[in-house]
Amino acid sequence: MSALAEPNRLQIVELLRDEPYTVGEIADQLRLRQPQVSKHLRVLSEAGLVEVQPIANKRIYKLRHQPFSQLDDWLESFLNVWDERFDRLDEYLEDLKKKDRGE
């Protein structure tokens, strides 16, 4: 999560969501300097969010899908809890309406 908290790293992840890119392509797309992009990619790689494929003298970066699937599952558990709470709130409010109408 801390790796994604930095805005430039989040932009890199958003960019890589569509397709793999080289460091230079990422730098061009986001208008960042290449050394800066390399540092951000190192952090993302160490966090297990991206992987690199060396091809000749280029390094192609792409997202690893497993960490994002795990994050999605974790967030889904919170969504389920809140859905249940809102359902209970709806039932409670409906009961109050019935009492006000004398049902």
Secondary structure, 3 states (H helix, E strand, C coil): CHHHHCHHHHHHHHHHCCCCEEHHHHHHHHCCCHHHHHHHHHHHHHCCCEEEEEECCEEEEEECHHHHHHHHHHHHHHHHHHHHHHHHHHHHHHHHHHHHHCC
